[in-house]
Amino acid sequence: MERTRQGRRPGRHRPDHPTGRGGLLLFIEVDNCHETAEEIAGKLEKYARFFRRTVKDTDGTERLMWRTRWSAPATSSGDAAHPPVLLVFSRIGERNPDRTIARLHELTC
C-alpha cells in the first residue's frame, strides 16, 4: 500500500482536522448584518444540539458524534471540550452589529 512521506495513506485525513494537517478545529458563523439576534441565537442552539448528539462508536459505546470525526482536549475542569464557534460580523448590511451582539448576549447568557 502506498504511503505519504508522513506515513499516512494518500487521501486519508487526520481525524483531528478536516484538512489532515492538524491545528485548531473551529466552526465559523458569518453574519453580514442581515440576520436578527434571534436568528443567530437559533443557530447557536443548533450548534449546541449538534455538540450534544451521541452515536454508538465502533466499540459499541456512546460517544459524542462530533468526536467521532474531530478531537479536542478535555478541559482542566474535566468537562468534555467542544470546538469553538466563531461569530464574525461583517458590516455589509444595515443592522448595527453592536446592538445585535448586545441582544444576542441577552438571549444566550
N, C-alpha and C positions, 0 to 999 in steps of 0.2 A: 504494500500500500504506500502510495506516495505521501511524503510529509513535507511540511514547510520548514524553513530554517528554524522556526521556533518549536518544531516538533509536533505541530497540530496538522491534522489533515486539511487539505485545501477545502475552502467552503464552510469550514466549521468555525463557529464563533465561540469566544469565551462566554459562559453563562452569566458572568457578572457585568457584561457590557455589550450592547447591541452591535457595536462595530467590531468587537473582538479585540480591541486594543487596550482594554482596561480603562480605568478612570471613573469619574463620577457619573452615576445614573441620575437623570433629572427629567422630570416631566415639566413641560413648558406650556403655559396657557397665555395667549396673547390677546389683549383687548385693544381694539383701535378706537376706544371711547364711543362705541356704538351700543354696547350692552349695559343693562342696568345692573346695579349691585345685586339685586335679587337673582338675576340670571347667572351672574358669576358665582354667587353663593350656591346656587343649584348645581353648577358644575363642580364646585369643591366638594359638595356632598356626594356626587357621583364618584369622584376620586376616592373619597373615604370609603364608600361601599366597595369599590374595586380592591382597595388595600385590605379590607376585611374578608373578602371572598376566599373560601377554602376549597381545596380539592384533595383527593387521595393521591399521595405520591406513589412512585413505583414500588415502594416497600409497604404500601397499604396504610401509612399513617397520614392523618390530616395535616396539611400544610397550607400556609397562605399561598394562594395561587400565584401572586406576583413573584414569590420567592422561588418558584419552580423555573422561572425564566431569568431572574436577576438576583444578585446577592447584595446585602448591605450588612455592615457590622451591627451587633447588638449595642444598645446604648449603655452608658455607665450605670444607669438605674436598673438594667436588666430587661427593660422593655424591648420588644422587637421593633427595630427601626424600620422605617419605610422611606422610599425615595422622596426627596423634597419636590414640591410643586412650586415652580417659579411663576409668579404672575408678572407679566410685562404689560405696562400701559403705554400705548403709543397715542400721542395727541392728534391723531388724524381726524377723528370725529368731533362732534360738537359738545360731548359731555366733558365735564371737568374731572379728571382722574382723582384730584384731591378729595372732592366730595364723594366720589364713588368709593374710594378707599375707606373713608370715614364710615360710610354707610355699611360697607362690607364688614368692617370691624364690628359694628353693632350687631349684624346678622349672624356672625360666625363665632364670636367670643362669648 
